[in-house]
Every structure is written in C-alpha cells, then in structure tokens.
Amino acid sequence: MGFVKDLSNEGSGQPIASKTIPAVTRSDLFPKLVAMQRSLGAKNFIVLRAVAAGFPNKRKLSCELENLGLAAGEQSAQLVKILGERLLDHLESSLLPVAWTSEQESGFADLPDVPALLIRLDNENLGYSGVGFPVRLGTMGNGFVIFCGGNLLLDNELMLEQHVKSTQIMIDLLAMDERRVSPSEALSEREVACLQLAGDGRISEEIATKLGLSVHTVNAYLGSATIKLDSVNRIQAIAKAIRLGFIH
C-alpha cells in the first residue's frame, strides 16, 4: 500500500500528513475495462495471462477477467483453443497489437495507417472480430487484454491510448497477486504439496495415495489453498500458485 504526501503545509513548519492510496481491486478494474471496451466499439473484454503449463518452457493462456456472460468459460476456452498458440508466439516476439476479423471478414474497417500499428491474424473459426494488446512484465504478468465483437475502432491514437491502459491493467493484476497472500495466509506445506501434485495432473485419489492421506483430507487442503489464493476453482488456484512461486 503506497503513500503520498499532502503538500498543503509544505514550508509552514507544520507536520506533513500522509494519505493512504487505496489498493486497486478487481472491482476497480471492471469499470475501467468496460470503458476501454466502449471506446473501441467492442462488445466484450477478456484478460488472458500466460502461465506455466506443467512442462519446461511451456506456457498457456488463462482467463483472469471477462464479461462474456453465461457461457464465459466456453467462450474463453474456445478463443484460447483457436488463437492461443499464435497469441503466445506473438507475445514472445512482438508487442504490437494483434487483430482479427470475424469468419465473415467483418468487424473493423481497414484504415490506411492501421496495418503499420498491428498484426493481422487469420481467423476462420471465430464468429467475432477482436483486437488484443500484448503486455510483457517479466516472468509473471505477461498476457493480453482483448476486446472483441462489435464494430471495432482501430485508429492510431486510440490504439496507443488503449495499449497503455492495457499495460496498467496487467500491472494492477500483478500487484494484486503480490498482495493477495500475506504471511498470515501463506500456504502450508501440505497445501503446497497437494497443489503441486494437482498441477502435475494427479487426481485427488492419486494425491492421497502419494501423500498417505485420505481423499477427504486432500480435498480439504486443496479447498483451503483455493480460498487463500482467492481463486474460483482448483485450476485457477494452481495457475496462481505457479505465478506466486509456491509451485512450479
């Protein structure tokens, strides 16, 4: 949590007060993303982060935030399945935004100066257009802020502005990860062991046999770890545990 000086008494001999800057939360990020979505003429947003996939040097994209509605899991999974590998390859080589038209070749106008600012991706399977802003923040915090659907507006100035905002979104998400697990909420050795084995693809019964525990106890450890990591399910907990360095 940061502090900023109140300079109103600077030079008056009075003590300078410090004001606490409130930490950014996920509820703060949603209205920001919706405002960006509207600026670009999109219908939805999806924030994808690159996480370890369980193999050396292998990564995958995991959905962190979205407003896709009832079929969110299915839609985000479809996007990752169709464009995931190309997005990851692009993230390794370039920070230029990417864009694709719908399978009907619609979704945005080809402005004369747009091709210099972004990379066009072929799309024969998704029924909507999209634009993705890549962000690289080091080992963790890499990914894409994607806006899709609608009739996208892709002029130079707007693209640059939204790319800067996308970077800040990813910075805020990374900062939330760093704050999320305080020393009092640190994972226990058993929780880490269960998460590691689950991340290796083991089911609860296999983990129980490996660690000499009951299946009920294994599920309890995985459940408490999921809560501590502020995750919605076991898969997300594993991804966050990897990013926070608890498991590999």
URRA-V336874 format. One record per backbone hydrogen bond with DSSP energy under -1.0 kcal/mol. NH is the residue of the N-H (numbers start at 1). CO is the residue of the C=O. Records with the same first field share a line. If there is no record, write none. Layout:
# URRA-V336874
NH: CO, CO
This chain:
# URRA-V336874
4: 19
6: 17
10: 7
12: 9
19: 4
21: 2
29: 25
30: 26
33: 29
34: 30
35: 31
36: 32
37: 33
38: 34
39: 35
40: 36
41: 38
42: 37
43: 148
44: 148
46: 146
47: 65
48: 144
49: 62
50: 142
51: 60
53: 58
58: 55
60: 51
62: 49
64: 47
65: 47
67: 45
72: 69
75: 71
76: 72
77: 73
78: 74
79: 75
80: 76
81: 77
82: 78
83: 79
84: 80
87: 83
88: 84
89: 85
90: 86
91: 87
92: 88
94: 90
98: 132
99: 119
100: 130
102: 106
103: 126
105: 102
111: 109
117: 114
118: 114
119: 97
121: 99
130: 100
131: 147
132: 98
133: 145
135: 143
143: 135
144: 48
145: 133
146: 46
147: 131
148: 44
149: 129
152: 107
153: 40
159: 155
160: 156
161: 157
162: 158
163: 159
164: 160
165: 161
166: 162
167: 163
168: 164
169: 165
170: 166
171: 167
172: 168
173: 169
174: 170
175: 171
176: 172
177: 173
178: 174
179: 175
180: 176
185: 182
186: 183
192: 188
193: 189
194: 190
195: 191
196: 192
197: 193
198: 194
199: 195
200: 196
201: 198
202: 197
207: 203
208: 204
209: 205
210: 206
211: 207
212: 208
213: 208
218: 214
219: 215
220: 216
221: 217
222: 218
223: 219
224: 220
225: 221
226: 222
227: 223
228: 224
229: 225
230: 227
231: 226
237: 233
238: 234
239: 235
240: 236
241: 237
242: 238
243: 239
244: 240
245: 242
246: 241
247: 241
